[in-house]
Amino acid sequence: MLVLTRKTSESIQIGEDIEVKILAIDGEQVKIGIDAPKHIDIHRKEVYLNIKEENYQAQETGNMDVLTEIHKHWKNQPK
């Protein structure tokens, strides 16, 4: 892990496209701004972990009937 010290208005550059800027510091809270391309998802860690868990649960409890029907449909198509 890289550890850096930054002051208000200072930034960290990640690659060519991502800038993390320190906007304000108030006690133990730091307000940051992230400038990144729209195709990059940015989430708080706890939100990211919830999304990941929900996706895993959806995958584990997915309805196989839909896949079975799709398979039957394509299997019966004329070649």
LUMBA-569144 format. One record per residue: residue in one letter; y negated, z negated, x negated of N, C-alpha, C in turn; residue number from 0. Coordinates in Angstrom, 3 decimals. Layout:
BEGIN
+----+----------+----------+----------+----------+----------+----------+----------+----------+----------+-----+
: aa :  n.north :     n.up :   n.east : ca.north :    ca.up :  ca.east :  c.north :     c.up :   c.east :   i :
+----+----------+----------+----------+----------+----------+----------+----------+----------+----------+-----+
:  a :        Y :        Z :        X :        Y :        Z :        X :        Y :        Z :        X : NUM :
...
+----+----------+----------+----------+----------+----------+----------+----------+----------+----------+-----+
This chain:
BEGIN
+----+----------+----------+----------+----------+----------+----------+----------+----------+----------+-----+
: aa :  n.north :     n.up :   n.east : ca.north :    ca.up :  ca.east :  c.north :     c.up :   c.east :   i :
+----+----------+----------+----------+----------+----------+----------+----------+----------+----------+-----+
:  m :    1.179 :    0.000 :   -0.843 :    0.000 :    0.000 :    0.000 :   -1.241 :    0.000 :   -0.886 :   0 :
:  l :   -2.138 :    0.882 :   -0.554 :   -3.423 :    0.932 :   -1.245 :   -4.372 :   -0.033 :   -0.552 :   1 :
:  v :   -5.018 :   -0.891 :   -1.299 :   -5.966 :   -1.859 :   -0.743 :   -7.352 :   -1.523 :   -1.304 :   2 :
:  l :   -8.310 :   -1.318 :   -0.396 :   -9.675 :   -0.968 :   -0.783 :  -10.665 :   -1.940 :   -0.160 :   3 :
:  t :  -11.776 :   -2.123 :   -0.810 :  -12.868 :   -2.917 :   -0.261 :  -13.995 :   -1.966 :    0.105 :   4 :
:  r :  -14.515 :   -2.089 :    1.316 :  -15.586 :   -1.234 :    1.788 :  -16.641 :   -2.081 :    2.462 :   5 :
:  k :  -17.869 :   -1.609 :    2.445 :  -18.978 :   -2.257 :    3.139 :  -19.357 :   -1.407 :    4.350 :   6 :
:  t :  -20.179 :   -1.978 :    5.222 :  -20.660 :   -1.235 :    6.379 :  -21.270 :    0.089 :    5.938 :   7 :
:  s :  -20.957 :    1.137 :    6.671 :  -21.413 :    2.512 :    6.431 :  -20.653 :    3.224 :    5.319 :   8 :
:  e :  -19.732 :    2.545 :    4.654 :  -18.921 :    3.210 :    3.639 :  -17.660 :    3.778 :    4.303 :   9 :
:  s :  -17.067 :    4.760 :    3.638 :  -15.938 :    5.474 :    4.221 :  -14.746 :    5.522 :    3.278 :  10 :
:  i :  -13.638 :    5.918 :    3.863 :  -12.422 :    6.236 :    3.123 :  -12.029 :    7.638 :    3.572 :  11 :
:  q :  -11.755 :    8.517 :    2.651 :  -11.359 :    9.885 :    2.961 :   -9.854 :   10.014 :    2.754 :  12 :
:  i :   -9.165 :   10.545 :    3.773 :   -7.727 :   10.762 :    3.689 :   -7.496 :   12.265 :    3.761 :  13 :
:  g :   -7.086 :   12.845 :    2.664 :   -6.922 :   14.299 :    2.622 :   -8.243 :   14.991 :    2.862 :  14 :
:  e :   -8.172 :   16.221 :    3.336 :   -9.379 :   17.000 :    3.606 :   -9.978 :   16.698 :    4.969 :  15 :
:  d :   -9.138 :   16.223 :    5.910 :   -9.542 :   16.241 :    7.308 :   -9.798 :   14.888 :    7.959 :  16 :
:  i :   -9.488 :   13.797 :    7.304 :   -9.583 :   12.490 :    7.965 :  -10.548 :   11.581 :    7.204 :  17 :
:  e :  -11.523 :   11.046 :    7.933 :  -12.465 :   10.085 :    7.363 :  -12.423 :    8.809 :    8.207 :  18 :
:  v :  -12.283 :    7.687 :    7.531 :  -12.307 :    6.376 :    8.183 :  -13.583 :    5.686 :    7.711 :  19 :
:  k :  -14.466 :    5.363 :    8.664 :  -15.767 :    4.788 :    8.309 :  -15.886 :    3.375 :    8.866 :  20 :
:  i :  -16.399 :    2.463 :    8.054 :  -16.669 :    1.093 :    8.488 :  -18.001 :    1.109 :    9.219 :  21 :
:  l :  -17.953 :    0.809 :   10.524 :  -19.175 :    0.858 :   11.335 :  -19.888 :   -0.482 :   11.400 :  22 :
:  a :  -19.113 :   -1.563 :   11.481 :  -19.712 :   -2.898 :   11.580 :  -18.684 :   -3.950 :   11.185 :  23 :
:  i :  -19.188 :   -5.061 :   10.707 :  -18.353 :   -6.216 :   10.385 :  -18.987 :   -7.415 :   11.068 :  24 :
:  d :  -18.176 :   -8.118 :   11.867 :  -18.668 :   -9.284 :   12.598 :  -17.616 :  -10.375 :   12.491 :  25 :
:  g :  -17.838 :  -11.305 :   11.557 :  -16.850 :  -12.355 :   11.333 :  -15.542 :  -11.764 :   10.834 :  26 :
:  e :  -14.453 :  -12.007 :   11.587 :  -13.141 :  -11.491 :   11.184 :  -12.834 :  -10.130 :   11.797 :  27 :
:  q :  -13.761 :   -9.580 :   12.551 :  -13.535 :   -8.275 :   13.175 :  -14.273 :   -7.180 :   12.423 :  28 :
:  v :  -13.584 :   -6.068 :   12.274 :  -14.159 :   -4.898 :   11.626 :  -14.112 :   -3.758 :   12.630 :  29 :
:  k :  -15.239 :   -3.093 :   12.841 :  -15.297 :   -1.946 :   13.730 :  -15.242 :   -0.693 :   12.866 :  30 :
:  i :  -14.232 :    0.144 :   13.141 :  -14.071 :    1.350 :   12.328 :  -14.177 :    2.587 :   13.216 :  31 :
:  g :  -14.578 :    3.673 :   12.609 :  -14.595 :    4.975 :   13.263 :  -13.678 :    5.901 :   12.497 :  32 :
:  i :  -12.950 :    6.727 :   13.216 :  -12.013 :    7.653 :   12.585 :  -12.372 :    9.062 :   13.015 :  33 :
:  d :  -12.637 :    9.901 :   12.054 :  -12.932 :   11.301 :   12.315 :  -11.736 :   12.100 :   11.815 :  34 :
:  a :  -11.005 :   12.708 :   12.764 :   -9.802 :   13.459 :   12.418 :   -9.678 :   14.654 :   13.355 :  35 :
:  p :   -8.904 :   15.656 :   12.962 :   -8.678 :   16.806 :   13.850 :   -8.045 :   16.371 :   15.169 :  36 :
:  k :   -8.316 :   17.127 :   16.229 :   -7.831 :   16.770 :   17.568 :   -6.311 :   16.744 :   17.653 :  37 :
:  h :   -5.615 :   17.503 :   16.820 :   -4.158 :   17.550 :   16.914 :   -3.481 :   16.317 :   16.308 :  38 :
:  i :   -4.240 :   15.445 :   15.694 :   -3.684 :   14.221 :   15.119 :   -3.877 :   13.079 :   16.104 :  39 :
:  d :   -2.758 :   12.491 :   16.536 :   -2.823 :   11.352 :   17.452 :   -3.233 :   10.101 :   16.681 :  40 :
:  i :   -4.142 :    9.323 :   17.265 :   -4.585 :    8.072 :   16.658 :   -4.445 :    6.980 :   17.702 :  41 :
:  h :   -3.680 :    5.944 :   17.377 :   -3.442 :    4.832 :   18.297 :   -3.537 :    3.516 :   17.524 :  42 :
:  r :   -3.876 :    2.444 :   18.255 :   -3.698 :    1.116 :   17.675 :   -2.203 :    0.934 :   17.464 :  43 :
:  k :   -1.806 :    0.189 :   16.452 :   -0.387 :    0.061 :   16.103 :    0.453 :   -0.434 :   17.268 :  44 :
:  e :   -0.038 :   -1.437 :   18.016 :    0.757 :   -1.973 :   19.123 :    0.957 :   -0.927 :   20.223 :  45 :
:  v :   -0.027 :   -0.071 :   20.438 :    0.102 :    1.003 :   21.421 :    1.119 :    2.033 :   20.932 :  46 :
:  y :    1.026 :    2.394 :   19.658 :    1.969 :    3.345 :   19.058 :    3.404 :    2.845 :   19.188 :  47 :
:  l :    3.627 :    1.561 :   18.898 :    4.980 :    1.005 :   18.990 :    5.476 :    1.004 :   20.435 :  48 :
:  n :    4.587 :    0.737 :   21.409 :    4.970 :    0.800 :   22.824 :    5.355 :    2.222 :   23.234 :  49 :
:  i :    4.594 :    3.198 :   22.802 :    4.900 :    4.595 :   23.108 :    6.258 :    4.967 :   22.523 :  50 :
:  k :    6.471 :    4.573 :   21.287 :    7.735 :    4.869 :   20.611 :    8.914 :    4.242 :   21.361 :  51 :
:  e :    8.776 :    2.998 :   21.793 :    9.841 :    2.308 :   22.528 :   10.080 :    2.973 :   23.881 :  52 :
:  e :    9.006 :    3.335 :   24.589 :    9.157 :    4.000 :   25.883 :    9.859 :    5.348 :   25.731 :  53 :
:  n :    9.519 :    6.081 :   24.684 :   10.187 :    7.362 :   24.436 :   11.667 :    7.152 :   24.142 :  54 :
:  y :   11.989 :    6.126 :   23.380 :   13.383 :    5.815 :   23.073 :   14.134 :    5.454 :   24.354 :  55 :
:  q :   13.531 :    4.610 :   25.186 :   14.168 :    4.208 :   26.433 :   14.381 :    5.413 :   27.351 :  56 :
:  a :   13.404 :    6.288 :   27.428 :   13.529 :    7.484 :   28.272 :   14.658 :    8.380 :   27.769 :  57 :
:  q :   14.780 :    8.472 :   26.474 :   15.844 :    9.281 :   25.881 :   17.215 :    8.672 :   26.183 :  58 :
:  e :   17.322 :    7.364 :   26.081 :   18.598 :    6.684 :   26.297 :   19.027 :    6.703 :   27.758 :  59 :
:  t :   18.075 :    6.655 :   28.676 :   18.404 :    6.593 :   30.102 :   18.121 :    7.915 :   30.795 :  60 :
:  g :   17.970 :    8.997 :   30.003 :   17.642 :   10.309 :   30.561 :   18.691 :   10.786 :   31.555 :  61 :
:  n :   18.257 :   11.603 :   32.473 :   19.125 :   12.124 :   33.519 :   19.829 :   13.371 :   33.000 :  62 :
:  m :   21.113 :   13.253 :   32.734 :   21.899 :   14.362 :   32.215 :   22.170 :   15.412 :   33.291 :  63 :
:  d :   21.994 :   15.064 :   34.578 :   22.228 :   16.021 :   35.661 :   21.326 :   17.243 :   35.511 :  64 :
:  v :   20.098 :   17.035 :   35.090 :   19.163 :   18.141 :   34.917 :   19.683 :   19.095 :   33.850 :  65 :
:  l :   20.125 :   18.551 :   32.728 :   20.651 :   19.396 :   31.654 :   21.910 :   20.127 :   32.091 :  66 :
:  t :   22.758 :   19.464 :   32.845 :   23.982 :   20.083 :   33.351 :   23.645 :   21.260 :   34.257 :  67 :
:  e :   22.675 :   21.083 :   35.128 :   22.272 :   22.168 :   36.032 :   21.682 :   23.347 :   35.262 :  68 :
:  i :   20.879 :   23.076 :   34.266 :   20.303 :   24.147 :   33.446 :   21.421 :   24.902 :   32.735 :  69 :
:  h :   22.360 :   24.174 :   32.193 :   23.487 :   24.798 :   31.494 :   24.273 :   25.700 :   32.449 :  70 :
:  k :   24.564 :   25.212 :   33.657 :   25.298 :   26.010 :   34.647 :   24.526 :   27.284 :   34.986 :  71 :
:  h :   23.211 :   27.141 :   35.167 :   22.369 :   28.280 :   35.513 :   22.464 :   29.368 :   34.446 :  72 :
:  w :   22.271 :   28.998 :   33.186 :   22.271 :   29.976 :   32.101 :   23.657 :   30.527 :   31.837 :  73 :
:  k :   24.663 :   29.719 :   32.060 :   26.053 :   30.145 :   31.846 :   26.438 :   31.248 :   32.843 :  74 :
:  n :   25.883 :   31.189 :   34.062 :   26.228 :   32.154 :   35.098 :   25.320 :   33.383 :   35.129 :  75 :
:  q :   24.387 :   33.471 :   34.205 :   23.495 :   34.622 :   34.173 :   24.253 :   35.847 :   33.641 :  76 :
:  p :   23.963 :   37.043 :   34.199 :   24.601 :   38.264 :   33.665 :   24.136 :   38.535 :   32.241 :  77 :
:  k :   24.996 :   39.069 :   31.471 :   24.675 :   39.341 :   30.054 :   24.275 :   40.769 :   29.844 :  78 :
+----+----------+----------+----------+----------+----------+----------+----------+----------+----------+-----+
